[in-house]
Amino acid sequence: MPYFRVVDVCLDPFDIHYRYWGTGLVRMLCHDRTGHRLSTMSLKRVPQAFAEYRTMIEEKAPFALIYTATTSRNASPL
């Protein structure tokens, strides 16, 4: 579970609240998003992340993403 995240979906207004942010994500990104909201983050990927969560909600089905993640710290891709 080190690369998992668990979220609460807030519908009005739409937002994502990170309930759990895995330790592998913390090591890779050097920060823990547990307890934070997606709307408060100033990252390039925020609009894409909102779209992905909206798709999951609209489809009413599990939604898995597999992608290569990189950091600005020149760490190896995950």
N, CA, C and O atoms as a Maestro MAE file, in Angstrom:
{
 s_m_m2io_version
 :::
 2.0.0
}

f_m_ct {
 s_m_title
 :::
 protein
 m_atom[312] {
  # First column is atom index #
  i_m_mmod_type
  r_m_x_coord
  r_m_y_coord
  r_m_z_coord
  i_m_residue_number
  s_m_chain_name
  s_m_pdb_residue_name
  s_m_pdb_atom_name
  i_m_atomic_number
  :::
  1 25 0.791 -1.209 0.000 1 A "MET " " N  " 7
  2 3 0.000 0.000 0.000 1 A "MET " " CA " 6
  3 2 0.838 1.281 0.000 1 A "MET " " C  " 6
  4 15 0.269 2.364 0.138 1 A "MET " " O  " 8
  5 25 2.139 1.208 -0.145 2 A "PRO " " N  " 7
  6 3 2.914 2.440 -0.053 2 A "PRO " " CA " 6
  7 2 2.621 3.449 -1.165 2 A "PRO " " C  " 6
  8 15 2.921 4.632 -1.011 2 A "PRO " " O  " 8
  9 25 2.041 3.002 -2.276 3 A "TYR " " N  " 7
  10 3 1.755 3.939 -3.367 3 A "TYR " " CA " 6
  11 2 0.259 4.163 -3.553 3 A "TYR " " C  " 6
  12 15 -0.172 4.662 -4.592 3 A "TYR " " O  " 8
  13 25 -0.527 3.797 -2.552 4 A "PHE " " N  " 7
  14 3 -1.974 4.017 -2.589 4 A "PHE " " CA " 6
  15 2 -2.304 5.372 -2.003 4 A "PHE " " C  " 6
  16 15 -1.527 5.960 -1.251 4 A "PHE " " O  " 8
  17 25 -3.470 5.844 -2.367 5 A "ARG " " N  " 7
  18 3 -4.055 7.012 -1.720 5 A "ARG " " CA " 6
  19 2 -5.531 6.732 -1.523 5 A "ARG " " C  " 6
  20 15 -6.162 6.064 -2.343 5 A "ARG " " O  " 8
  21 25 -6.074 7.240 -0.444 6 A "VAL " " N  " 7
  22 3 -7.494 7.103 -0.146 6 A "VAL " " CA " 6
  23 2 -8.040 8.512 -0.016 6 A "VAL " " C  " 6
  24 15 -7.464 9.358 0.668 6 A "VAL " " O  " 8
  25 25 -9.170 8.751 -0.688 7 A "VAL " " N  " 7
  26 3 -9.717 10.106 -0.681 7 A "VAL " " CA " 6
  27 2 -11.169 10.113 -0.239 7 A "VAL " " C  " 6
  28 15 -11.879 9.114 -0.346 7 A "VAL " " O  " 8
  29 25 -11.589 11.265 0.257 8 A "ASP " " N  " 7
  30 3 -13.000 11.568 0.467 8 A "ASP " " CA " 6
  31 2 -13.378 12.533 -0.652 8 A "ASP " " C  " 6
  32 15 -12.654 13.488 -0.932 8 A "ASP " " O  " 8
  33 25 -14.513 12.275 -1.285 9 A "VAL " " N  " 7
  34 3 -14.997 13.137 -2.354 9 A "VAL " " CA " 6
  35 2 -16.016 14.099 -1.762 9 A "VAL " " C  " 6
  36 15 -17.006 13.677 -1.164 9 A "VAL " " O  " 8
  37 25 -15.773 15.377 -1.929 10 A "CYS " " N  " 7
  38 3 -16.700 16.416 -1.501 10 A "CYS " " CA " 6
  39 2 -17.430 16.895 -2.755 10 A "CYS " " C  " 6
  40 15 -16.787 17.248 -3.744 10 A "CYS " " O  " 8
  41 25 -18.754 16.912 -2.726 11 A "LEU " " N  " 7
  42 3 -19.510 17.190 -3.942 11 A "LEU " " CA " 6
  43 2 -19.918 18.652 -4.125 11 A "LEU " " C  " 6
  44 15 -20.074 19.093 -5.263 11 A "LEU " " O  " 8
  45 25 -20.094 19.406 -3.064 12 A "ASP " " N  " 7
  46 3 -20.580 20.770 -3.240 12 A "ASP " " CA " 6
  47 2 -19.865 21.730 -2.307 12 A "ASP " " C  " 6
  48 15 -20.269 21.876 -1.154 12 A "ASP " " O  " 8
  49 25 -18.809 22.389 -2.777 13 A "PRO " " N  " 7
  50 3 -18.252 22.320 -4.124 13 A "PRO " " CA " 6
  51 2 -17.381 21.068 -4.277 13 A "PRO " " C  " 6
  52 15 -16.899 20.500 -3.296 13 A "PRO " " O  " 8
  53 25 -17.196 20.659 -5.525 14 A "PHE " " N  " 7
  54 3 -16.431 19.455 -5.811 14 A "PHE " " CA " 6
  55 2 -14.980 19.643 -5.364 14 A "PHE " " C  " 6
  56 15 -14.331 20.624 -5.726 14 A "PHE " " O  " 8
  57 25 -14.485 18.696 -4.578 15 A "ASP " " N  " 7
  58 3 -13.100 18.725 -4.117 15 A "ASP " " CA " 6
  59 2 -12.720 17.312 -3.690 15 A "ASP " " C  " 6
  60 15 -13.576 16.449 -3.497 15 A "ASP " " O  " 8
  61 25 -11.436 17.104 -3.550 16 A "ILE " " N  " 7
  62 3 -10.892 15.824 -3.113 16 A "ILE " " CA " 6
  63 2 -10.091 16.063 -1.841 16 A "ILE " " C  " 6
  64 15 -9.194 16.906 -1.812 16 A "ILE " " O  " 8
  65 25 -10.419 15.319 -0.794 17 A "HIS " " N  " 7
  66 3 -9.723 15.407 0.486 17 A "HIS " " CA " 6
  67 2 -8.931 14.115 0.662 17 A "HIS " " C  " 6
  68 15 -9.507 13.028 0.684 17 A "HIS " " O  " 8
  69 25 -7.616 14.233 0.786 18 A "TYR " " N  " 7
  70 3 -6.764 13.051 0.922 18 A "TYR " " CA " 6
  71 2 -6.816 12.523 2.351 18 A "TYR " " C  " 6
  72 15 -6.297 13.153 3.273 18 A "TYR " " O  " 8
  73 25 -7.440 11.372 2.528 19 A "ARG " " N  " 7
  74 3 -7.532 10.740 3.841 19 A "ARG " " CA " 6
  75 2 -6.247 9.970 4.155 19 A "ARG " " C  " 6
  76 15 -5.800 9.941 5.302 19 A "ARG " " O  " 8
  77 25 -5.659 9.350 3.139 20 A "TYR " " N  " 7
  78 3 -4.422 8.576 3.328 20 A "TYR " " CA " 6
  79 2 -3.538 8.796 2.108 20 A "TYR " " C  " 6
  80 15 -4.004 8.717 0.972 20 A "TYR " " O  " 8
  81 25 -2.277 9.068 2.347 21 A "TRP " " N  " 7
  82 3 -1.279 9.259 1.288 21 A "TRP " " CA " 6
  83 2 -0.136 8.325 1.631 21 A "TRP " " C  " 6
  84 15 0.552 8.535 2.630 21 A "TRP " " O  " 8
  85 25 0.084 7.285 0.813 22 A "GLY " " N  " 7
  86 3 1.028 6.220 1.117 22 A "GLY " " CA " 6
  87 2 2.459 6.671 1.355 22 A "GLY " " C  " 6
  88 15 2.905 7.691 0.830 22 A "GLY " " O  " 8
  89 25 3.160 5.897 2.151 23 A "THR " " N  " 7
  90 3 4.541 6.235 2.511 23 A "THR " " CA " 6
  91 2 5.480 6.239 1.310 23 A "THR " " C  " 6
  92 15 6.455 6.990 1.296 23 A "THR " " O  " 8
  93 25 5.200 5.410 0.299 24 A "GLY " " N  " 7
  94 3 6.019 5.422 -0.918 24 A "GLY " " CA " 6
  95 2 5.857 6.727 -1.674 24 A "GLY " " C  " 6
  96 15 6.815 7.242 -2.249 24 A "GLY " " O  " 8
  97 25 4.640 7.262 -1.673 25 A "LEU " " N  " 7
  98 3 4.399 8.564 -2.306 25 A "LEU " " CA " 6
  99 2 5.105 9.668 -1.531 25 A "LEU " " C  " 6
  100 15 5.658 10.598 -2.118 25 A "LEU " " O  " 8
  101 25 5.080 9.555 -0.214 26 A "VAL " " N  " 7
  102 3 5.773 10.545 0.618 26 A "VAL " " CA " 6
  103 2 7.274 10.529 0.310 26 A "VAL " " C  " 6
  104 15 7.883 11.582 0.123 26 A "VAL " " O  " 8
  105 25 7.863 9.336 0.259 27 A "ARG " " N  " 7
  106 3 9.294 9.240 -0.043 27 A "ARG " " CA " 6
  107 2 9.616 9.815 -1.417 27 A "ARG " " C  " 6
  108 15 10.613 10.518 -1.578 27 A "ARG " " O  " 8
  109 25 8.786 9.524 -2.397 28 A "MET " " N  " 7
  110 3 9.058 9.973 -3.751 28 A "MET " " CA " 6
  111 2 8.872 11.479 -3.922 28 A "MET " " C  " 6
  112 15 9.677 12.134 -4.584 28 A "MET " " O  " 8
  113 25 7.815 12.028 -3.329 29 A "LEU " " N  " 7
  114 3 7.482 13.437 -3.546 29 A "LEU " " CA " 6
  115 2 7.956 14.359 -2.429 29 A "LEU " " C  " 6
  116 15 7.868 15.582 -2.540 29 A "LEU " " O  " 8
  117 25 8.456 13.765 -1.359 30 A "CYS " " N  " 7
  118 3 8.967 14.530 -0.202 30 A "CYS " " CA " 6
  119 2 7.901 15.379 0.479 30 A "CYS " " C  " 6
  120 15 8.209 16.425 1.051 30 A "CYS " " O  " 8
  121 25 6.671 14.942 0.420 31 A "HIS " " N  " 7
  122 3 5.620 15.572 1.211 31 A "HIS " " CA " 6
  123 2 4.450 14.616 1.362 31 A "HIS " " C  " 6
  124 15 4.256 13.708 0.554 31 A "HIS " " O  " 8
  125 25 3.691 14.838 2.395 32 A "ASP " " N  " 7
  126 3 2.541 13.999 2.722 32 A "ASP " " CA " 6
  127 2 1.277 14.813 2.480 32 A "ASP " " C  " 6
  128 15 1.101 15.875 3.077 32 A "ASP " " O  " 8
  129 25 0.407 14.330 1.621 33 A "ARG " " N  " 7
  130 3 -0.839 15.043 1.320 33 A "ARG " " CA " 6
  131 2 -1.984 14.632 2.235 33 A "ARG " " C  " 6
  132 15 -3.091 15.151 2.098 33 A "ARG " " O  " 8
  133 25 -1.742 13.710 3.165 34 A "THR " " N  " 7
  134 3 -2.794 13.293 4.087 34 A "THR " " CA " 6
  135 2 -3.377 14.525 4.777 34 A "THR " " C  " 6
  136 15 -2.646 15.344 5.333 34 A "THR " " O  " 8
  137 25 -4.708 14.642 4.731 35 A "GLY " " N  " 7
  138 3 -5.396 15.755 5.371 35 A "GLY " " CA " 6
  139 2 -5.518 16.993 4.504 35 A "GLY " " C  " 6
  140 15 -6.149 17.965 4.920 35 A "GLY " " O  " 8
  141 25 -4.941 16.993 3.324 36 A "HIS " " N  " 7
  142 3 -4.988 18.161 2.438 36 A "HIS " " CA " 6
  143 2 -6.057 17.985 1.364 36 A "HIS " " C  " 6
  144 15 -6.502 16.871 1.090 36 A "HIS " " O  " 8
  145 25 -6.459 19.095 0.764 37 A "ARG " " N  " 7
  146 3 -7.445 19.089 -0.311 37 A "ARG " " CA " 6
  147 2 -6.769 19.386 -1.642 37 A "ARG " " C  " 6
  148 15 -5.834 20.183 -1.715 37 A "ARG " " O  " 8
  149 25 -7.254 18.734 -2.689 38 A "LEU " " N  " 7
  150 3 -6.701 18.930 -4.022 38 A "LEU " " CA " 6
  151 2 -6.824 20.388 -4.464 38 A "LEU " " C  " 6
  152 15 -5.929 20.910 -5.129 38 A "LEU " " O  " 8
  153 25 -7.914 21.042 -4.104 39 A "SER " " N  " 7
  154 3 -8.146 22.428 -4.536 39 A "SER " " CA " 6
  155 2 -7.120 23.416 -3.988 39 A "SER " " C  " 6
  156 15 -6.988 24.524 -4.508 39 A "SER " " O  " 8
  157 25 -6.394 23.023 -2.944 40 A "THR " " N  " 7
  158 3 -5.419 23.948 -2.341 40 A "THR " " CA " 6
  159 2 -4.023 23.784 -2.924 40 A "THR " " C  " 6
  160 15 -3.101 24.506 -2.545 40 A "THR " " O  " 8
  161 25 -3.866 22.840 -3.840 41 A "MET " " N  " 7
  162 3 -2.532 22.547 -4.382 41 A "MET " " CA " 6
  163 2 -2.300 23.309 -5.681 41 A "MET " " C  " 6
  164 15 -3.189 23.406 -6.528 41 A "MET " " O  " 8
  165 25 -1.114 23.838 -5.822 42 A "SER " " N  " 7
  166 3 -0.768 24.571 -7.043 42 A "SER " " CA " 6
  167 2 0.219 23.743 -7.860 42 A "SER " " C  " 6
  168 15 1.398 24.076 -7.977 42 A "SER " " O  " 8
  169 25 -0.299 22.660 -8.418 43 A "LEU " " N  " 7
  170 3 0.505 21.742 -9.215 43 A "LEU " " CA " 6
  171 2 -0.056 21.685 -10.632 43 A "LEU " " C  " 6
  172 15 -1.257 21.865 -10.829 43 A "LEU " " O  " 8
  173 25 0.807 21.434 -11.627 44 A "LYS " " N  " 7
  174 3 0.361 21.351 -13.017 44 A "LYS " " CA " 6
  175 2 -0.693 20.268 -13.219 44 A "LYS " " C  " 6
  176 15 -1.568 20.405 -14.074 44 A "LYS " " O  " 8
  177 25 -0.619 19.217 -12.456 45 A "ARG " " N  " 7
  178 3 -1.480 18.060 -12.661 45 A "ARG " " CA " 6
  179 2 -2.859 18.171 -11.999 45 A "ARG " " C  " 6
  180 15 -3.688 17.278 -12.179 45 A "ARG " " O  " 8
  181 25 -3.121 19.217 -11.256 46 A "VAL " " N  " 7
  182 3 -4.388 19.348 -10.533 46 A "VAL " " CA " 6
  183 2 -5.606 19.255 -11.464 46 A "VAL " " C  " 6
  184 15 -6.522 18.491 -11.159 46 A "VAL " " O  " 8
  185 25 -5.665 19.990 -12.578 47 A "PRO " " N  " 7
  186 3 -6.845 19.860 -13.452 47 A "PRO " " CA " 6
  187 2 -7.046 18.430 -13.964 47 A "PRO " " C  " 6
  188 15 -8.179 17.954 -14.039 47 A "PRO " " O  " 8
  189 25 -5.972 17.754 -14.311 48 A "GLN " " N  " 7
  190 3 -6.067 16.367 -14.776 48 A "GLN " " CA " 6
  191 2 -6.558 15.465 -13.645 48 A "GLN " " C  " 6
  192 15 -7.388 14.586 -13.874 48 A "GLN " " O  " 8
  193 25 -6.061 15.670 -12.444 49 A "ALA " " N  " 7
  194 3 -6.492 14.854 -11.299 49 A "ALA " " CA " 6
  195 2 -7.977 15.064 -11.026 49 A "ALA " " C  " 6
  196 15 -8.698 14.100 -10.772 49 A "ALA " " O  " 8
  197 25 -8.445 16.319 -11.076 50 A "PHE " " N  " 7
  198 3 -9.875 16.573 -10.887 50 A "PHE " " CA " 6
  199 2 -10.693 15.832 -11.946 50 A "PHE " " C  " 6
  200 15 -11.727 15.247 -11.624 50 A "PHE " " O  " 8
  201 25 -10.245 15.848 -13.199 51 A "ALA " " N  " 7
  202 3 -10.957 15.168 -14.281 51 A "ALA " " CA " 6
  203 2 -11.001 13.664 -14.042 51 A "ALA " " C  " 6
  204 15 -12.025 13.029 -14.292 51 A "ALA " " O  " 8
  205 25 -9.908 13.091 -13.563 52 A "GLU " " N  " 7
  206 3 -9.871 11.654 -13.286 52 A "GLU " " CA " 6
  207 2 -10.846 11.276 -12.178 52 A "GLU " " C  " 6
  208 15 -11.549 10.271 -12.288 52 A "GLU " " O  " 8
  209 25 -10.893 12.063 -11.124 53 A "TYR " " N  " 7
  210 3 -11.833 11.774 -10.035 53 A "TYR " " CA " 6
  211 2 -13.276 11.940 -10.507 53 A "TYR " " C  " 6
  212 15 -14.140 11.149 -10.127 53 A "TYR " " O  " 8
  213 25 -13.550 12.955 -11.328 54 A "ARG " " N  " 7
  214 3 -14.908 13.147 -11.867 54 A "ARG " " CA " 6
  215 2 -15.325 11.932 -12.713 54 A "ARG " " C  " 6
  216 15 -16.472 11.491 -12.643 54 A "ARG " " O  " 8
  217 25 -14.398 11.400 -13.505 55 A "THR " " N  " 7
  218 3 -14.695 10.216 -14.319 55 A "THR " " CA " 6
  219 2 -15.089 9.048 -13.431 55 A "THR " " C  " 6
  220 15 -16.063 8.351 -13.714 55 A "THR " " O  " 8
  221 25 -14.340 8.831 -12.363 56 A "MET " " N  " 7
  222 3 -14.640 7.734 -11.446 56 A "MET " " CA " 6
  223 2 -16.038 7.901 -10.860 56 A "MET " " C  " 6
  224 15 -16.790 6.930 -10.767 56 A "MET " " O  " 8
  225 25 -16.387 9.101 -10.471 57 A "ILE " " N  " 7
  226 3 -17.696 9.353 -9.864 57 A "ILE " " CA " 6
  227 2 -18.813 9.159 -10.887 57 A "ILE " " C  " 6
  228 15 -19.835 8.544 -10.580 57 A "ILE " " O  " 8
  229 25 -18.623 9.679 -12.097 58 A "GLU " " N  " 7
  230 3 -19.645 9.559 -13.138 58 A "GLU " " CA " 6
  231 2 -19.843 8.113 -13.573 58 A "GLU " " C  " 6
  232 15 -20.970 7.699 -13.843 58 A "GLU " " O  " 8
  233 25 -18.765 7.342 -13.645 59 A "GLU " " N  " 7
  234 3 -18.851 5.943 -14.072 59 A "GLU " " CA " 6
  235 2 -19.354 5.025 -12.961 59 A "GLU " " C  " 6
  236 15 -19.817 3.917 -13.232 59 A "GLU " " O  " 8
  237 25 -19.263 5.487 -11.703 60 A "LYS " " N  " 7
  238 3 -19.683 4.690 -10.543 60 A "LYS " " CA " 6
  239 2 -19.024 3.307 -10.543 60 A "LYS " " C  " 6
  240 15 -19.671 2.281 -10.334 60 A "LYS " " O  " 8
  241 25 -17.721 3.326 -10.785 61 A "ALA " " N  " 7
  242 3 -16.959 2.079 -10.847 61 A "ALA " " CA " 6
  243 2 -15.532 2.352 -10.400 61 A "ALA " " C  " 6
  244 15 -15.073 3.493 -10.443 61 A "ALA " " O  " 8
  245 25 -14.827 1.308 -9.970 62 A "PRO " " N  " 7
  246 3 -13.412 1.505 -9.625 62 A "PRO " " CA " 6
  247 2 -12.655 2.087 -10.810 62 A "PRO " " C  " 6
  248 15 -12.987 1.832 -11.967 62 A "PRO " " O  " 8
  249 25 -11.660 2.851 -10.504 63 A "PHE " " N  " 7
  250 3 -10.907 3.553 -11.537 63 A "PHE " " CA " 6
  251 2 -9.439 3.461 -11.179 63 A "PHE " " C  " 6
  252 15 -9.015 4.005 -10.159 63 A "PHE " " O  " 8
  253 25 -8.660 2.786 -11.997 64 A "ALA " " N  " 7
  254 3 -7.230 2.631 -11.730 64 A "ALA " " CA " 6
  255 2 -6.434 3.406 -12.762 64 A "ALA " " C  " 6
  256 15 -6.780 3.424 -13.944 64 A "ALA " " O  " 8
  257 25 -5.388 4.031 -12.318 65 A "LEU " " N  " 7
  258 3 -4.482 4.752 -13.212 65 A "LEU " " CA " 6
  259 2 -3.111 4.123 -13.103 65 A "LEU " " C  " 6
  260 15 -2.620 3.863 -12.005 65 A "LEU " " O  " 8
  261 25 -2.507 3.886 -14.223 66 A "ILE " " N  " 7
  262 3 -1.136 3.388 -14.248 66 A "ILE " " CA " 6
  263 2 -0.350 4.341 -15.136 66 A "ILE " " C  " 6
  264 15 -0.652 4.493 -16.320 66 A "ILE " " O  " 8
  265 25 0.644 4.970 -14.567 67 A "TYR " " N  " 7
  266 3 1.439 5.919 -15.331 67 A "TYR " " CA " 6
  267 2 2.830 6.000 -14.734 67 A "TYR " " C  " 6
  268 15 3.058 5.561 -13.607 67 A "TYR " " O  " 8
  269 25 3.741 6.550 -15.478 68 A "THR " " N  " 7
  270 3 5.098 6.753 -14.992 68 A "THR " " CA " 6
  271 2 5.139 8.089 -14.278 68 A "THR " " C  " 6
  272 15 4.830 9.124 -14.868 68 A "THR " " O  " 8
  273 25 5.513 8.072 -13.032 69 A "ALA " " N  " 7
  274 3 5.590 9.289 -12.237 69 A "ALA " " CA " 6
  275 2 7.053 9.701 -12.078 69 A "ALA " " C  " 6
  276 15 7.921 8.868 -11.819 69 A "ALA " " O  " 8
  277 25 7.304 10.968 -12.234 70 A "THR " " N  " 7
  278 3 8.650 11.497 -12.030 70 A "THR " " CA " 6
  279 2 8.564 12.670 -11.076 70 A "THR " " C  " 6
  280 15 7.494 13.240 -10.865 70 A "THR " " O  " 8
  281 25 9.683 13.016 -10.513 71 A "THR " " N  " 7
  282 3 9.737 14.161 -9.606 71 A "THR " " CA " 6
  283 2 10.738 15.170 -10.142 71 A "THR " " C  " 6
  284 15 11.522 14.871 -11.043 71 A "THR " " O  " 8
  285 25 10.700 16.344 -9.586 72 A "SER " " N  " 7
  286 3 11.652 17.377 -9.984 72 A "SER " " CA " 6
  287 2 13.002 17.176 -9.298 72 A "SER " " C  " 6
  288 15 13.940 17.936 -9.539 72 A "SER " " O  " 8
  289 25 13.103 16.156 -8.442 73 A "ARG " " N  " 7
  290 3 14.343 15.903 -7.706 73 A "ARG " " CA " 6
  291 2 15.288 15.021 -8.493 73 A "ARG " " C  " 6
  292 15 16.302 14.572 -7.958 73 A "ARG " " O  " 8
  293 25 14.974 14.761 -9.769 74 A "ASN " " N  " 7
  294 3 15.799 13.892 -10.617 74 A "ASN " " CA " 6
  295 2 15.885 12.468 -10.081 74 A "ASN " " C  " 6
  296 15 16.862 11.765 -10.341 74 A "ASN " " O  " 8
  297 25 14.882 12.045 -9.342 75 A "ALA " " N  " 7
  298 3 14.845 10.665 -8.862 75 A "ALA " " CA " 6
  299 2 14.449 9.771 -10.025 75 A "ALA " " C  " 6
  300 15 13.918 10.251 -11.027 75 A "ALA " " O  " 8
  301 25 14.702 8.484 -9.901 76 A "SER " " N  " 7
  302 3 14.303 7.539 -10.931 76 A "SER " " CA " 6
  303 2 12.788 7.550 -11.083 76 A "SER " " C  " 6
  304 15 12.077 7.707 -10.090 76 A "SER " " O  " 8
  305 25 12.272 7.387 -12.313 77 A "PRO " " N  " 7
  306 3 10.821 7.330 -12.494 77 A "PRO " " CA " 6
  307 2 10.229 6.155 -11.723 77 A "PRO " " C  " 6
  308 15 10.884 5.130 -11.534 77 A "PRO " " O  " 8
  309 25 9.010 6.311 -11.291 78 A "LEU " " N  " 7
  310 3 8.296 5.286 -10.543 78 A "LEU " " CA " 6
  311 2 7.264 4.666 -11.472 78 A "LEU " " C  " 6
  312 15 6.529 3.766 -11.065 78 A "LEU " " O  " 8
  :::
 }
 m_bond[311] {
  # First column is bond index #
  i_m_from
  i_m_to
  i_m_order
  :::
  1 1 2 1
  2 2 3 1
  3 3 4 2
  4 3 5 1
  5 5 6 1
  6 6 7 1
  7 7 8 2
  8 7 9 1
  9 9 10 1
  10 10 11 1
  11 11 12 2
  12 11 13 1
  13 13 14 1
  14 14 15 1
  15 15 16 2
  16 15 17 1
  17 17 18 1
  18 18 19 1
  19 19 20 2
  20 19 21 1
  21 21 22 1
  22 22 23 1
  23 23 24 2
  24 23 25 1
  25 25 26 1
  26 26 27 1
  27 27 28 2
  28 27 29 1
  29 29 30 1
  30 30 31 1
  31 31 32 2
  32 31 33 1
  33 33 34 1
  34 34 35 1
  35 35 36 2
  36 35 37 1
  37 37 38 1
  38 38 39 1
  39 39 40 2
  40 39 41 1
  41 41 42 1
  42 42 43 1
  43 43 44 2
  44 43 45 1
  45 45 46 1
  46 46 47 1
  47 47 48 2
  48 47 49 1
  49 49 50 1
  50 50 51 1
  51 51 52 2
  52 51 53 1
  53 53 54 1
  54 54 55 1
  55 55 56 2
  56 55 57 1
  57 57 58 1
  58 58 59 1
  59 59 60 2
  60 59 61 1
  61 61 62 1
  62 62 63 1
  63 63 64 2
  64 63 65 1
  65 65 66 1
  66 66 67 1
  67 67 68 2
  68 67 69 1
  69 69 70 1
  70 70 71 1
  71 71 72 2
  72 71 73 1
  73 73 74 1
  74 74 75 1
  75 75 76 2
  76 75 77 1
  77 77 78 1
  78 78 79 1
  79 79 80 2
  80 79 81 1
  81 81 82 1
  82 82 83 1
  83 83 84 2
  84 83 85 1
  85 85 86 1
  86 86 87 1
  87 87 88 2
  88 87 89 1
  89 89 90 1
  90 90 91 1
  91 91 92 2
  92 91 93 1
  93 93 94 1
  94 94 95 1
  95 95 96 2
  96 95 97 1
  97 97 98 1
  98 98 99 1
  99 99 100 2
  100 99 101 1
  101 101 102 1
  102 102 103 1
  103 103 104 2
  104 103 105 1
  105 105 106 1
  106 106 107 1
  107 107 108 2
  108 107 109 1
  109 109 110 1
  110 110 111 1
  111 111 112 2
  112 111 113 1
  113 113 114 1
  114 114 115 1
  115 115 116 2
  116 115 117 1
  117 117 118 1
  118 118 119 1
  119 119 120 2
  120 119 121 1
  121 121 122 1
  122 122 123 1
  123 123 124 2
  124 123 125 1
  125 125 126 1
  126 126 127 1
  127 127 128 2
  128 127 129 1
  129 129 130 1
  130 130 131 1
  131 131 132 2
  132 131 133 1
  133 133 134 1
  134 134 135 1
  135 135 136 2
  136 135 137 1
  137 137 138 1
  138 138 139 1
  139 139 140 2
  140 139 141 1
  141 141 142 1
  142 142 143 1
  143 143 144 2
  144 143 145 1
  145 145 146 1
  146 146 147 1
  147 147 148 2
  148 147 149 1
  149 149 150 1
  150 150 151 1
  151 151 152 2
  152 151 153 1
  153 153 154 1
  154 154 155 1
  155 155 156 2
  156 155 157 1
  157 157 158 1
  158 158 159 1
  159 159 160 2
  160 159 161 1
  161 161 162 1
  162 162 163 1
  163 163 164 2
  164 163 165 1
  165 165 166 1
  166 166 167 1
  167 167 168 2
  168 167 169 1
  169 169 170 1
  170 170 171 1
  171 171 172 2
  172 171 173 1
  173 173 174 1
  174 174 175 1
  175 175 176 2
  176 175 177 1
  177 177 178 1
  178 178 179 1
  179 179 180 2
  180 179 181 1
  181 181 182 1
  182 182 183 1
  183 183 184 2
  184 183 185 1
  185 185 186 1
  186 186 187 1
  187 187 188 2
  188 187 189 1
  189 189 190 1
  190 190 191 1
  191 191 192 2
  192 191 193 1
  193 193 194 1
  194 194 195 1
  195 195 196 2
  196 195 197 1
  197 197 198 1
  198 198 199 1
  199 199 200 2
  200 199 201 1
  201 201 202 1
  202 202 203 1
  203 203 204 2
  204 203 205 1
  205 205 206 1
  206 206 207 1
  207 207 208 2
  208 207 209 1
  209 209 210 1
  210 210 211 1
  211 211 212 2
  212 211 213 1
  213 213 214 1
  214 214 215 1
  215 215 216 2
  216 215 217 1
  217 217 218 1
  218 218 219 1
  219 219 220 2
  220 219 221 1
  221 221 222 1
  222 222 223 1
  223 223 224 2
  224 223 225 1
  225 225 226 1
  226 226 227 1
  227 227 228 2
  228 227 229 1
  229 229 230 1
  230 230 231 1
  231 231 232 2
  232 231 233 1
  233 233 234 1
  234 234 235 1
  235 235 236 2
  236 235 237 1
  237 237 238 1
  238 238 239 1
  239 239 240 2
  240 239 241 1
  241 241 242 1
  242 242 243 1
  243 243 244 2
  244 243 245 1
  245 245 246 1
  246 246 247 1
  247 247 248 2
  248 247 249 1
  249 249 250 1
  250 250 251 1
  251 251 252 2
  252 251 253 1
  253 253 254 1
  254 254 255 1
  255 255 256 2
  256 255 257 1
  257 257 258 1
  258 258 259 1
  259 259 260 2
  260 259 261 1
  261 261 262 1
  262 262 263 1
  263 263 264 2
  264 263 265 1
  265 265 266 1
  266 266 267 1
  267 267 268 2
  268 267 269 1
  269 269 270 1
  270 270 271 1
  271 271 272 2
  272 271 273 1
  273 273 274 1
  274 274 275 1
  275 275 276 2
  276 275 277 1
  277 277 278 1
  278 278 279 1
  279 279 280 2
  280 279 281 1
  281 281 282 1
  282 282 283 1
  283 283 284 2
  284 283 285 1
  285 285 286 1
  286 286 287 1
  287 287 288 2
  288 287 289 1
  289 289 290 1
  290 290 291 1
  291 291 292 2
  292 291 293 1
  293 293 294 1
  294 294 295 1
  295 295 296 2
  296 295 297 1
  297 297 298 1
  298 298 299 1
  299 299 300 2
  300 299 301 1
  301 301 302 1
  302 302 303 1
  303 303 304 2
  304 303 305 1
  305 305 306 1
  306 306 307 1
  307 307 308 2
  308 307 309 1
  309 309 310 1
  310 310 311 1
  311 311 312 2
  :::
 }
}
